[in-house]
C-alpha cells in the first residue's frame, strides 16, 4: 500500500486569523441557512395540514351548523 501524501494545496500550516474568521463566518452562515430551510419546511407542512383540514372539513362543519340552527 502507498502512504498518504500531504496535499500540496494545504501545507499543514495553522490558519491565519483572517482565515479563521472567514471559516467561522461561513459556518455561521451555513447554520443560518440550515435553520431557515428547516423552519420553512415546518411552516409549509403546517400550512398544508391546515389547508387539507379546511378543505376536508368545510362541508361537514357547515352542515352541522345549519342542522344546529335548523336552517335549510
PDB file of N, CA, C, O and CB in Angstrom:
ATOM      1  N   UNK A   1       0.840  -1.175   0.000  1.00  0.00           N
ATOM      2  CA  UNK A   1       0.000   0.000   0.000  1.00  0.00           C
ATOM      3  C   UNK A   1       0.885   1.239   0.000  1.00  0.00           C
ATOM      4  O   UNK A   1       1.973   1.252   0.576  1.00  0.00           O
ATOM      5  CB  UNK A   1      -0.956  -0.003   1.212  1.00  0.00           C
ATOM      6  N   UNK A   2       0.397   2.261  -0.650  1.00  0.00           N
ATOM      7  CA  UNK A   2       1.164   3.502  -0.680  1.00  0.00           C
ATOM      8  C   UNK A   2       0.756   4.383   0.487  1.00  0.00           C
ATOM      9  O   UNK A   2      -0.386   4.362   0.947  1.00  0.00           O
ATOM     10  CB  UNK A   2       0.960   4.245  -2.018  1.00  0.00           C
ATOM     11  N   UNK A   3       1.719   5.151   0.945  1.00  0.00           N
ATOM     12  CA  UNK A   3       1.442   6.056   2.057  1.00  0.00           C
ATOM     13  C   UNK A   3       0.684   7.274   1.556  1.00  0.00           C
ATOM     14  O   UNK A   3       0.815   7.673   0.399  1.00  0.00           O
ATOM     15  CB  UNK A   3       2.747   6.483   2.757  1.00  0.00           C
ATOM     16  N   UNK A   4      -0.107   7.855   2.440  1.00  0.00           N
ATOM     17  CA  UNK A   4      -0.841   9.066   2.086  1.00  0.00           C
ATOM     18  C   UNK A   4       0.145  10.208   1.932  1.00  0.00           C
ATOM     19  O   UNK A   4       1.015  10.418   2.778  1.00  0.00           O
ATOM     20  CB  UNK A   4      -1.918   9.406   3.153  1.00  0.00           C
ATOM     21  N   UNK A   5      -0.003  10.937   0.845  1.00  0.00           N
ATOM     22  CA  UNK A   5       0.870  12.086   0.589  1.00  0.00           C
ATOM     23  C   UNK A   5       0.154  13.356   1.040  1.00  0.00           C
ATOM     24  O   UNK A   5      -1.058  13.489   0.869  1.00  0.00           O
ATOM     25  CB  UNK A   5       1.263  12.176  -0.925  1.00  0.00           C
ATOM     26  N   UNK A   6       0.909  14.282   1.615  1.00  0.00           N
ATOM     27  CA  UNK A   6       0.272  15.537   2.021  1.00  0.00           C
ATOM     28  C   UNK A   6      -0.232  16.295   0.805  1.00  0.00           C
ATOM     29  O   UNK A   6       0.388  16.273  -0.258  1.00  0.00           O
ATOM     30  CB  UNK A   6       1.252  16.411   2.823  1.00  0.00           C
ATOM     31  N   UNK A   7      -1.356  16.961   0.974  1.00  0.00           N
ATOM     32  CA  UNK A   7      -1.955  17.737  -0.101  1.00  0.00           C
ATOM     33  C   UNK A   7      -1.080  18.962  -0.372  1.00  0.00           C
ATOM     34  O   UNK A   7      -0.699  19.670   0.560  1.00  0.00           O
ATOM     35  CB  UNK A   7      -3.413  18.158   0.257  1.00  0.00           C
ATOM     36  N   UNK A   8      -0.765  19.210  -1.632  1.00  0.00           N
ATOM     37  CA  UNK A   8       0.082  20.345  -1.978  1.00  0.00           C
ATOM     38  C   UNK A   8      -0.619  21.680  -1.723  1.00  0.00           C
ATOM     39  O   UNK A   8       0.040  22.687  -1.462  1.00  0.00           O
ATOM     40  CB  UNK A   8       0.504  20.253  -3.437  1.00  0.00           C
ATOM     41  N   UNK A   9      -1.959  21.693  -1.797  1.00  0.00           N
ATOM     42  CA  UNK A   9      -2.690  22.936  -1.586  1.00  0.00           C
ATOM     43  C   UNK A   9      -2.786  23.307  -0.108  1.00  0.00           C
ATOM     44  O   UNK A   9      -3.042  24.465   0.224  1.00  0.00           O
ATOM     45  CB  UNK A   9      -4.078  22.823  -2.177  1.00  0.00           C
ATOM     46  N   UNK A  10      -2.588  22.359   0.759  1.00  0.00           N
ATOM     47  CA  UNK A  10      -2.673  22.609   2.199  1.00  0.00           C
ATOM     48  C   UNK A  10      -1.406  22.097   2.851  1.00  0.00           C
ATOM     49  O   UNK A  10      -1.289  20.907   3.144  1.00  0.00           O
ATOM     50  CB  UNK A  10      -3.931  21.932   2.823  1.00  0.00           C
ATOM     51  N   UNK A  11      -0.454  22.994   3.080  1.00  0.00           N
ATOM     52  CA  UNK A  11       0.838  22.549   3.594  1.00  0.00           C
ATOM     53  C   UNK A  11       0.826  22.150   5.064  1.00  0.00           C
ATOM     54  O   UNK A  11       1.842  21.668   5.567  1.00  0.00           O
ATOM     55  CB  UNK A  11       1.840  23.622   3.394  1.00  0.00           C
ATOM     56  N   UNK A  12      -0.271  22.331   5.761  1.00  0.00           N
ATOM     57  CA  UNK A  12      -0.320  21.948   7.160  1.00  0.00           C
ATOM     58  C   UNK A  12      -0.015  23.074   8.120  1.00  0.00           C
ATOM     59  O   UNK A  12       0.128  22.845   9.321  1.00  0.00           O
ATOM     60  CB  UNK A  12       0.620  20.847   7.399  1.00  0.00           C
ATOM     61  N   UNK A  13       0.084  24.273   7.616  1.00  0.00           N
ATOM     62  CA  UNK A  13       0.317  25.413   8.499  1.00  0.00           C
ATOM     63  C   UNK A  13      -0.982  25.808   9.176  1.00  0.00           C
ATOM     64  O   UNK A  13      -2.057  25.572   8.624  1.00  0.00           O
ATOM     65  CB  UNK A  13       0.904  26.607   7.717  1.00  0.00           C
ATOM     66  N   UNK A  14      -0.908  26.402  10.357  1.00  0.00           N
ATOM     67  CA  UNK A  14      -2.130  26.824  11.042  1.00  0.00           C
ATOM     68  C   UNK A  14      -2.833  27.940  10.257  1.00  0.00           C
ATOM     69  O   UNK A  14      -2.216  28.663   9.476  1.00  0.00           O
ATOM     70  CB  UNK A  14      -1.805  27.300  12.476  1.00  0.00           C
ATOM     71  N   UNK A  15      -4.129  28.051  10.491  1.00  0.00           N
ATOM     72  CA  UNK A  15      -4.893  29.103   9.831  1.00  0.00           C
ATOM     73  C   UNK A  15      -4.494  30.458  10.386  1.00  0.00           C
ATOM     74  O   UNK A  15      -4.177  30.601  11.567  1.00  0.00           O
ATOM     75  CB  UNK A  15      -6.404  28.875  10.004  1.00  0.00           C
ATOM     76  N   UNK A  16      -4.517  31.443   9.508  1.00  0.00           N
ATOM     77  CA  UNK A  16      -4.294  32.813   9.964  1.00  0.00           C
ATOM     78  C   UNK A  16      -5.574  33.309  10.639  1.00  0.00           C
ATOM     79  O   UNK A  16      -6.624  32.675  10.531  1.00  0.00           O
ATOM     80  CB  UNK A  16      -3.882  33.750   8.772  1.00  0.00           C
ATOM     81  N   UNK A  17      -5.483  34.426  11.322  1.00  0.00           N
ATOM     82  CA  UNK A  17      -6.664  34.983  11.991  1.00  0.00           C
ATOM     83  C   UNK A  17      -7.750  35.311  10.974  1.00  0.00           C
ATOM     84  O   UNK A  17      -8.933  35.096  11.236  1.00  0.00           O
ATOM     85  CB  UNK A  17      -6.289  36.245  12.794  1.00  0.00           C
ATOM     86  N   UNK A  18      -7.353  35.831   9.816  1.00  0.00           N
ATOM     87  CA  UNK A  18      -8.330  36.171   8.776  1.00  0.00           C
ATOM     88  C   UNK A  18      -9.019  34.915   8.250  1.00  0.00           C
ATOM     89  O   UNK A  18     -10.233  34.918   8.042  1.00  0.00           O
ATOM     90  CB  UNK A  18      -7.647  36.925   7.617  1.00  0.00           C
ATOM     91  N   UNK A  19      -8.263  33.848   8.035  1.00  0.00           N
ATOM     92  CA  UNK A  19      -8.843  32.586   7.573  1.00  0.00           C
ATOM     93  C   UNK A  19      -9.787  31.996   8.620  1.00  0.00           C
ATOM     94  O   UNK A  19     -10.842  31.460   8.279  1.00  0.00           O
ATOM     95  CB  UNK A  19      -7.734  31.581   7.239  1.00  0.00           C
ATOM     96  N   UNK A  20      -9.407  32.096   9.885  1.00  0.00           N
ATOM     97  CA  UNK A  20     -10.256  31.589  10.965  1.00  0.00           C
ATOM     98  C   UNK A  20     -11.573  32.355  11.011  1.00  0.00           C
ATOM     99  O   UNK A  20     -12.638  31.756  11.164  1.00  0.00           O
ATOM    100  CB  UNK A  20      -9.529  31.693  12.322  1.00  0.00           C
ATOM    101  N   UNK A  21     -11.503  33.675  10.878  1.00  0.00           N
ATOM    102  CA  UNK A  21     -12.718  34.486  10.874  1.00  0.00           C
ATOM    103  C   UNK A  21     -13.597  34.136   9.679  1.00  0.00           C
ATOM    104  O   UNK A  21     -14.818  34.057   9.811  1.00  0.00           O
ATOM    105  CB  UNK A  21     -12.368  35.981  10.856  1.00  0.00           C
ATOM    106  N   UNK A  22     -12.989  33.925   8.517  1.00  0.00           N
ATOM    107  CA  UNK A  22     -13.738  33.561   7.318  1.00  0.00           C
ATOM    108  C   UNK A  22     -14.426  32.202   7.493  1.00  0.00           C
ATOM    109  O   UNK A  22     -15.593  32.044   7.134  1.00  0.00           O
ATOM    110  CB  UNK A  22     -12.804  33.530   6.095  1.00  0.00           C
ATOM    111  N   UNK A  23     -13.715  31.244   8.034  1.00  0.00           N
ATOM    112  CA  UNK A  23     -14.299  29.921   8.262  1.00  0.00           C
ATOM    113  C   UNK A  23     -15.454  29.987   9.262  1.00  0.00           C
ATOM    114  O   UNK A  23     -16.486  29.345   9.068  1.00  0.00           O
ATOM    115  CB  UNK A  23     -13.225  28.946   8.765  1.00  0.00           C
ATOM    116  N   UNK A  24     -15.277  30.757  10.322  1.00  0.00           N
ATOM    117  CA  UNK A  24     -16.355  30.899  11.306  1.00  0.00           C
ATOM    118  C   UNK A  24     -17.584  31.554  10.683  1.00  0.00           C
ATOM    119  O   UNK A  24     -18.714  31.140  10.943  1.00  0.00           O
ATOM    120  CB  UNK A  24     -15.875  31.722  12.510  1.00  0.00           C
ATOM    121  N   UNK A  25     -17.359  32.574   9.861  1.00  0.00           N
ATOM    122  CA  UNK A  25     -18.479  33.238   9.196  1.00  0.00           C
ATOM    123  C   UNK A  25     -19.178  32.287   8.230  1.00  0.00           C
ATOM    124  O   UNK A  25     -20.406  32.287   8.144  1.00  0.00           O
ATOM    125  CB  UNK A  25     -17.996  34.488   8.450  1.00  0.00           C
ATOM    126  N   UNK A  26     -18.413  31.481   7.507  1.00  0.00           N
ATOM    127  CA  UNK A  26     -19.003  30.509   6.586  1.00  0.00           C
ATOM    128  C   UNK A  26     -19.824  29.469   7.338  1.00  0.00           C
ATOM    129  O   UNK A  26     -20.922  29.116   6.907  1.00  0.00           O
ATOM    130  CB  UNK A  26     -17.910  29.821   5.764  1.00  0.00           C
ATOM    131  N   UNK A  27     -19.305  28.981   8.446  1.00  0.00           N
ATOM    132  CA  UNK A  27     -20.050  28.010   9.256  1.00  0.00           C
ATOM    133  C   UNK A  27     -21.328  28.621   9.828  1.00  0.00           C
ATOM    134  O   UNK A  27     -22.384  27.987   9.820  1.00  0.00           O
ATOM    135  CB  UNK A  27     -19.171  27.484  10.395  1.00  0.00           C
ATOM    136  N   UNK A  28     -21.228  29.847  10.321  1.00  0.00           N
ATOM    137  CA  UNK A  28     -22.399  30.521  10.878  1.00  0.00           C
ATOM    138  C   UNK A  28     -23.467  30.742   9.801  1.00  0.00           C
ATOM    139  O   UNK A  28     -24.655  30.532  10.043  1.00  0.00           O
ATOM    140  CB  UNK A  28     -21.993  31.867  11.508  1.00  0.00           C
ATOM    141  N   UNK A  29     -23.030  31.167   8.613  1.00  0.00           N
ATOM    142  CA  UNK A  29     -23.976  31.368   7.514  1.00  0.00           C
ATOM    143  C   UNK A  29     -24.638  30.058   7.108  1.00  0.00           C
ATOM    144  O   UNK A  29     -25.835  30.030   6.822  1.00  0.00           O
ATOM    145  CB  UNK A  29     -23.269  31.990   6.310  1.00  0.00           C
ATOM    146  N   UNK A  30     -23.872  28.981   7.082  1.00  0.00           N
ATOM    147  CA  UNK A  30     -24.429  27.674   6.738  1.00  0.00           C
ATOM    148  C   UNK A  30     -25.445  27.225   7.788  1.00  0.00           C
ATOM    149  O   UNK A  30     -26.490  26.672   7.445  1.00  0.00           O
ATOM    150  CB  UNK A  30     -23.305  26.630   6.604  1.00  0.00           C
ATOM    151  N   UNK A  31     -25.144  27.460   9.053  1.00  0.00           N
ATOM    152  CA  UNK A  31     -26.082  27.103  10.118  1.00  0.00           C
ATOM    153  C   UNK A  31     -27.370  27.910  10.003  1.00  0.00           C
ATOM    154  O   UNK A  31     -28.458  27.385  10.238  1.00  0.00           O
ATOM    155  CB  UNK A  31     -25.441  27.326  11.493  1.00  0.00           C
ATOM    156  N   UNK A  32     -27.250  29.172   9.647  1.00  0.00           N
ATOM    157  CA  UNK A  32     -28.436  30.010   9.475  1.00  0.00           C
ATOM    158  C   UNK A  32     -29.286  29.524   8.314  1.00  0.00           C
ATOM    159  O   UNK A  32     -30.513  29.497   8.411  1.00  0.00           O
ATOM    160  CB  UNK A  32     -28.034  31.465   9.255  1.00  0.00           C
ATOM    161  N   UNK A  33     -28.647  29.140   7.218  1.00  0.00           N
ATOM    162  CA  UNK A  33     -29.399  28.624   6.069  1.00  0.00           C
ATOM    163  C   UNK A  33     -30.076  27.304   6.414  1.00  0.00           C
ATOM    164  O   UNK A  33     -31.218  27.071   6.019  1.00  0.00           O
ATOM    165  CB  UNK A  33     -28.471  28.438   4.855  1.00  0.00           C
ATOM    166  N   UNK A  34     -29.385  26.446   7.142  1.00  0.00           N
ATOM    167  CA  UNK A  34     -29.994  25.185   7.573  1.00  0.00           C
ATOM    168  C   UNK A  34     -31.216  25.448   8.438  1.00  0.00           C
ATOM    169  O   UNK A  34     -32.253  24.806   8.271  1.00  0.00           O
ATOM    170  CB  UNK A  34     -28.976  24.327   8.341  1.00  0.00           C
ATOM    171  N   UNK A  35     -31.090  26.402   9.370  1.00  0.00           N
ATOM    172  CA  UNK A  35     -32.215  26.746  10.236  1.00  0.00           C
ATOM    173  C   UNK A  35     -33.372  27.315   9.416  1.00  0.00           C
ATOM    174  O   UNK A  35     -34.527  26.960   9.649  1.00  0.00           O
ATOM    175  CB  UNK A  35     -31.776  27.755  11.311  1.00  0.00           C
ATOM    176  N   UNK A  36     -33.072  28.193   8.460  1.00  0.00           N
ATOM    177  CA  UNK A  36     -34.108  28.810   7.641  1.00  0.00           C
ATOM    178  C   UNK A  36     -34.887  27.764   6.854  1.00  0.00           C
ATOM    179  O   UNK A  36     -36.118  27.777   6.861  1.00  0.00           O
ATOM    180  CB  UNK A  36     -33.493  29.831   6.690  1.00  0.00           C
ATOM    181  N   UNK A  37     -34.187  26.856   6.174  1.00  0.00           N
ATOM    182  CA  UNK A  37     -34.869  25.836   5.375  1.00  0.00           C
ATOM    183  C   UNK A  37     -35.650  24.872   6.251  1.00  0.00           C
ATOM    184  O   UNK A  37     -36.726  24.416   5.864  1.00  0.00           O
ATOM    185  CB  UNK A  37     -33.865  25.065   4.528  1.00  0.00           C
ATOM    186  N   UNK A  38     -35.121  24.557   7.430  1.00  0.00           N
ATOM    187  CA  UNK A  38     -35.862  23.686   8.343  1.00  0.00           C
ATOM    188  C   UNK A  38     -37.141  24.374   8.805  1.00  0.00           C
ATOM    189  O   UNK A  38     -38.193  23.739   8.883  1.00  0.00           O
ATOM    190  CB  UNK A  38     -34.991  23.302   9.558  1.00  0.00           C
ATOM    191  N   UNK A  39     -37.059  25.661   9.111  1.00  0.00           N
ATOM    192  CA  UNK A  39     -38.244  26.417   9.528  1.00  0.00           C
ATOM    193  C   UNK A  39     -39.266  26.496   8.401  1.00  0.00           C
ATOM    194  O   UNK A  39     -40.464  26.336   8.631  1.00  0.00           O
ATOM    195  CB  UNK A  39     -37.850  27.829   9.979  1.00  0.00           C
ATOM    196  N   UNK A  40     -38.788  26.744   7.176  1.00  0.00           N
ATOM    197  CA  UNK A  40     -39.704  26.824   6.041  1.00  0.00           C
ATOM    198  C   UNK A  40     -40.411  25.491   5.805  1.00  0.00           C
ATOM    199  O   UNK A  40     -41.597  25.467   5.479  1.00  0.00           O
ATOM    200  CB  UNK A  40     -38.949  27.249   4.780  1.00  0.00           C
ATOM    201  N   UNK A  41     -39.691  24.387   5.968  1.00  0.00           N
ATOM    202  CA  UNK A  41     -40.320  23.070   5.809  1.00  0.00           C
ATOM    203  C   UNK A  41     -41.401  22.852   6.857  1.00  0.00           C
ATOM    204  O   UNK A  41     -42.463  22.310   6.551  1.00  0.00           O
ATOM    205  CB  UNK A  41     -39.268  21.957   5.901  1.00  0.00           C
ATOM    206  N   UNK A  42     -41.139  23.266   8.085  1.00  0.00           N
ATOM    207  CA  UNK A  42     -42.138  23.110   9.148  1.00  0.00           C
ATOM    208  C   UNK A  42     -43.369  23.957   8.842  1.00  0.00           C
ATOM    209  O   UNK A  42     -44.494  23.467   8.940  1.00  0.00           O
ATOM    210  CB  UNK A  42     -41.543  23.503  10.522  1.00  0.00           C
ATOM    211  N   UNK A  43     -43.171  25.224   8.471  1.00  0.00           N
ATOM    212  CA  UNK A  43     -44.302  26.101   8.170  1.00  0.00           C
ATOM    213  C   UNK A  43     -45.083  25.603   6.956  1.00  0.00           C
ATOM    214  O   UNK A  43     -46.311  25.683   6.932  1.00  0.00           O
ATOM    215  CB  UNK A  43     -43.815  27.531   7.929  1.00  0.00           C
ATOM    216  N   UNK A  44     -44.381  25.095   5.956  1.00  0.00           N
ATOM    217  CA  UNK A  44     -45.073  24.555   4.780  1.00  0.00           C
ATOM    218  C   UNK A  44     -45.910  23.339   5.161  1.00  0.00           C
ATOM    219  O   UNK A  44     -47.022  23.168   4.662  1.00  0.00           O
ATOM    220  CB  UNK A  44     -44.061  24.179   3.679  1.00  0.00           C
ATOM    221  N   UNK A  45     -45.387  22.507   6.032  1.00  0.00           N
ATOM    222  CA  UNK A  45     -46.134  21.336   6.497  1.00  0.00           C
ATOM    223  C   UNK A  45     -47.393  21.731   7.248  1.00  0.00           C
ATOM    224  O   UNK A  45     -48.463  21.164   7.029  1.00  0.00           O
ATOM    225  CB  UNK A  45     -45.259  20.470   7.385  1.00  0.00           C
ATOM    226  N   UNK A  46     -47.257  22.712   8.138  1.00  0.00           N
ATOM    227  CA  UNK A  46     -48.435  23.177   8.876  1.00  0.00           C
ATOM    228  C   UNK A  46     -49.445  23.832   7.936  1.00  0.00           C
ATOM    229  O   UNK A  46     -50.651  23.637   8.084  1.00  0.00           O
ATOM    230  CB  UNK A  46     -48.023  24.168   9.979  1.00  0.00           C
ATOM    231  N   UNK A  47     -48.959  24.596   6.984  1.00  0.00           N
ATOM    232  CA  UNK A  47     -49.863  25.233   6.020  1.00  0.00           C
ATOM    233  C   UNK A  47     -50.631  24.201   5.203  1.00  0.00           C
ATOM    234  O   UNK A  47     -51.830  24.350   4.970  1.00  0.00           O
ATOM    235  CB  UNK A  47     -49.078  26.152   5.086  1.00  0.00           C
ATOM    236  N   UNK A  48     -49.933  23.153   4.771  1.00  0.00           N
ATOM    237  CA  UNK A  48     -50.590  22.089   4.013  1.00  0.00           C
ATOM    238  C   UNK A  48     -51.603  21.358   4.884  1.00  0.00           C
ATOM    239  O   UNK A  48     -52.686  21.012   4.414  1.00  0.00           O
ATOM    240  CB  UNK A  48     -49.552  21.098   3.460  1.00  0.00           C
ATOM    241  N   UNK A  49     -51.266  21.122   6.141  1.00  0.00           N
ATOM    242  CA  UNK A  49     -52.192  20.429   7.043  1.00  0.00           C
ATOM    243  C   UNK A  49     -53.445  21.269   7.286  1.00  0.00           C
ATOM    244  O   UNK A  49     -54.554  20.735   7.279  1.00  0.00           O
ATOM    245  CB  UNK A  49     -51.500  20.109   8.383  1.00  0.00           C
ATOM    246  N   UNK A  50     -53.287  22.548   7.498  1.00  0.00           N
ATOM    247  CA  UNK A  50     -54.441  23.427   7.726  1.00  0.00           C
ATOM    248  C   UNK A  50     -55.294  23.502   6.468  1.00  0.00           C
ATOM    249  O   UNK A  50     -56.522  23.448   6.541  1.00  0.00           O
ATOM    250  CB  UNK A  50     -53.981  24.846   8.150  1.00  0.00           C
ATOM    251  N   UNK A  51     -54.649  23.626   5.321  1.00  0.00           N
ATOM    252  CA  UNK A  51     -55.395  23.667   4.056  1.00  0.00           C
ATOM    253  C   UNK A  51     -56.196  22.389   3.850  1.00  0.00           C
ATOM    254  O   UNK A  51     -57.360  22.441   3.455  1.00  0.00           O
ATOM    255  CB  UNK A  51     -54.438  23.881   2.875  1.00  0.00           C
ATOM    256  N   UNK A  52     -55.584  21.255   4.112  1.00  0.00           N
ATOM    257  CA  UNK A  52     -56.273  19.975   3.957  1.00  0.00           C
ATOM    258  C   UNK A  52     -57.432  19.871   4.943  1.00  0.00           C
ATOM    259  O   UNK A  52     -58.498  19.371   4.584  1.00  0.00           O
ATOM    260  CB  UNK A  52     -55.294  18.804   4.159  1.00  0.00           C
ATOM    261  N   UNK A  53     -57.245  20.328   6.163  1.00  0.00           N
ATOM    262  CA  UNK A  53     -58.309  20.259   7.162  1.00  0.00           C
ATOM    263  C   UNK A  53     -59.476  21.162   6.773  1.00  0.00           C
ATOM    264  O   UNK A  53     -60.637  20.777   6.917  1.00  0.00           O
ATOM    265  CB  UNK A  53     -57.773  20.652   8.549  1.00  0.00           C
ATOM    266  N   UNK A  54     -59.175  22.345   6.287  1.00  0.00           N
ATOM    267  CA  UNK A  54     -60.235  23.262   5.865  1.00  0.00           C
ATOM    268  C   UNK A  54     -60.970  22.675   4.663  1.00  0.00           C
ATOM    269  O   UNK A  54     -62.199  22.711   4.605  1.00  0.00           O
ATOM    270  CB  UNK A  54     -59.652  24.661   5.520  1.00  0.00           C
ATOM    271  N   UNK A  55     -60.225  22.140   3.714  1.00  0.00           N
ATOM    272  CA  UNK A  55     -60.837  21.568   2.510  1.00  0.00           C
ATOM    273  C   UNK A  55     -61.714  20.363   2.866  1.00  0.00           C
ATOM    274  O   UNK A  55     -62.824  20.229   2.351  1.00  0.00           O
ATOM    275  CB  UNK A  55     -59.747  21.154   1.497  1.00  0.00           C
ATOM    276  N   UNK A  56     -61.222  19.498   3.734  1.00  0.00           N
ATOM    277  CA  UNK A  56     -61.962  18.284   4.087  1.00  0.00           C
ATOM    278  C   UNK A  56     -63.089  18.557   5.074  1.00  0.00           C
ATOM    279  O   UNK A  56     -64.089  17.840   5.079  1.00  0.00           O
ATOM    280  CB  UNK A  56     -61.019  17.254   4.669  1.00  0.00           C
ATOM    281  N   UNK A  57     -62.945  19.564   5.895  1.00  0.00           N
ATOM    282  CA  UNK A  57     -63.916  19.777   6.956  1.00  0.00           C
ATOM    283  C   UNK A  57     -64.919  20.881   6.725  1.00  0.00           C
ATOM    284  O   UNK A  57     -65.806  21.077   7.556  1.00  0.00           O
ATOM    285  CB  UNK A  57     -63.213  20.051   8.183  1.00  0.00           C
ATOM    286  N   UNK A  58     -64.815  21.607   5.637  1.00  0.00           N
ATOM    287  CA  UNK A  58     -65.692  22.751   5.406  1.00  0.00           C
ATOM    288  C   UNK A  58     -67.162  22.329   5.298  1.00  0.00           C
ATOM    289  O   UNK A  58     -68.012  22.863   6.010  1.00  0.00           O
ATOM    290  CB  UNK A  58     -65.267  23.487   4.137  1.00  0.00           C
ATOM    291  N   UNK A  59     -67.458  21.390   4.427  1.00  0.00           N
ATOM    292  CA  UNK A  59     -68.842  20.946   4.226  1.00  0.00           C
ATOM    293  C   UNK A  59     -69.438  20.305   5.478  1.00  0.00           C
ATOM    294  O   UNK A  59     -70.548  20.671   5.864  1.00  0.00           O
ATOM    295  CB  UNK A  59     -68.908  19.961   3.071  1.00  0.00           C
ATOM    296  N   UNK A  60     -68.747  19.362   6.132  1.00  0.00           N
ATOM    297  CA  UNK A  60     -69.345  18.772   7.338  1.00  0.00           C
ATOM    298  C   UNK A  60     -69.607  19.788   8.443  1.00  0.00           C
ATOM    299  O   UNK A  60     -70.635  19.713   9.116  1.00  0.00           O
ATOM    300  CB  UNK A  60     -68.450  17.687   7.870  1.00  0.00           C
ATOM    301  N   UNK A  61     -68.708  20.721   8.636  1.00  0.00           N
ATOM    302  CA  UNK A  61     -68.906  21.741   9.664  1.00  0.00           C
ATOM    303  C   UNK A  61     -70.072  22.637   9.290  1.00  0.00           C
ATOM    304  O   UNK A  61     -70.882  22.992  10.147  1.00  0.00           O
ATOM    305  CB  UNK A  61     -67.631  22.578   9.860  1.00  0.00           C
ATOM    306  N   UNK A  62     -70.166  23.003   8.032  1.00  0.00           N
ATOM    307  CA  UNK A  62     -71.266  23.834   7.572  1.00  0.00           C
ATOM    308  C   UNK A  62     -72.600  23.114   7.765  1.00  0.00           C
ATOM    309  O   UNK A  62     -73.584  23.733   8.170  1.00  0.00           O
ATOM    310  CB  UNK A  62     -71.069  24.214   6.100  1.00  0.00           C
ATOM    311  N   UNK A  63     -72.641  21.808   7.476  1.00  0.00           N
ATOM    312  CA  UNK A  63     -73.867  21.028   7.676  1.00  0.00           C
ATOM    313  C   UNK A  63     -74.243  20.961   9.158  1.00  0.00           C
ATOM    314  O   UNK A  63     -75.421  21.071   9.499  1.00  0.00           O
ATOM    315  CB  UNK A  63     -73.693  19.606   7.111  1.00  0.00           C
ATOM    316  N   UNK A  64     -73.266  20.784  10.031  1.00  0.00           N
ATOM    317  CA  UNK A  64     -73.558  20.737  11.469  1.00  0.00           C
ATOM    318  C   UNK A  64     -74.110  22.069  11.964  1.00  0.00           C
ATOM    319  O   UNK A  64     -75.031  22.098  12.780  1.00  0.00           O
ATOM    320  CB  UNK A  64     -72.296  20.368  12.259  1.00  0.00           C
ATOM    321  N   UNK A  65     -73.546  23.174  11.471  1.00  0.00           N
ATOM    322  CA  UNK A  65     -74.024  24.490  11.888  1.00  0.00           C
ATOM    323  C   UNK A  65     -75.454  24.702  11.414  1.00  0.00           C
ATOM    324  O   UNK A  65     -76.300  25.175  12.173  1.00  0.00           O
ATOM    325  CB  UNK A  65     -73.107  25.602  11.343  1.00  0.00           C
ATOM    326  N   UNK A  66     -75.723  24.353  10.165  1.00  0.00           N
ATOM    327  CA  UNK A  66     -77.072  24.515   9.629  1.00  0.00           C
ATOM    328  C   UNK A  66     -78.061  23.612  10.358  1.00  0.00           C
ATOM    329  O   UNK A  66     -79.193  24.022  10.615  1.00  0.00           O
ATOM    330  CB  UNK A  66     -77.090  24.212   8.127  1.00  0.00           C
ATOM    331  N   UNK A  67     -77.653  22.391  10.696  1.00  0.00           N
ATOM    332  CA  UNK A  67     -78.537  21.471  11.415  1.00  0.00           C
ATOM    333  C   UNK A  67     -78.810  22.008  12.819  1.00  0.00           C
ATOM    334  O   UNK A  67     -79.929  21.890  13.320  1.00  0.00           O
ATOM    335  CB  UNK A  67     -77.914  20.049  11.487  1.00  0.00           C
ATOM    336  N   UNK A  68     -77.811  22.587  13.446  1.00  0.00           N
ATOM    337  CA  UNK A  68     -77.996  23.125  14.789  1.00  0.00           C
ATOM    338  C   UNK A  68     -78.886  24.360  14.804  1.00  0.00           C
ATOM    339  O   UNK A  68     -79.597  24.602  15.779  1.00  0.00           O
ATOM    340  CB  UNK A  68     -76.658  23.458  15.398  1.00  0.00           C
ATOM    341  N   UNK A  69     -78.853  25.137  13.737  1.00  0.00           N
ATOM    342  CA  UNK A  69     -79.664  26.342  13.650  1.00  0.00           C
ATOM    343  C   UNK A  69     -80.989  26.086  12.950  1.00  0.00           C
ATOM    344  O   UNK A  69     -81.824  26.984  12.837  1.00  0.00           O
ATOM    345  CB  UNK A  69     -78.903  27.427  12.927  1.00  0.00           C
ATOM    346  N   UNK A  70     -81.179  24.850  12.480  1.00  0.00           N
ATOM    347  CA  UNK A  70     -82.375  24.462  11.729  1.00  0.00           C
ATOM    348  C   UNK A  70     -82.578  25.317  10.487  1.00  0.00           C
ATOM    349  O   UNK A  70     -83.699  25.704  10.160  1.00  0.00           O
ATOM    350  CB  UNK A  70     -83.599  24.555  12.615  1.00  0.00           C
ATOM    351  N   UNK A  71     -81.475  25.606   9.802  1.00  0.00           N
ATOM    352  CA  UNK A  71     -81.543  26.344   8.551  1.00  0.00           C
ATOM    353  C   UNK A  71     -81.523  25.351   7.403  1.00  0.00           C
ATOM    354  O   UNK A  71     -80.879  24.305   7.484  1.00  0.00           O
ATOM    355  CB  UNK A  71     -80.374  27.361   8.430  1.00  0.00           C
ATOM    356  N   UNK A  72     -82.224  25.679   6.346  1.00  0.00           N
ATOM    357  CA  UNK A  72     -82.237  24.801   5.176  1.00  0.00           C
ATOM    358  C   UNK A  72     -82.120  25.584   3.928  1.00  0.00           C
ATOM    359  O   UNK A  72     -82.113  25.011   2.838  1.00  0.00           O
ATOM    360  CB  UNK A  72     -83.479  23.968   5.132  1.00  0.00           C
TER     361      UNK A  72
END
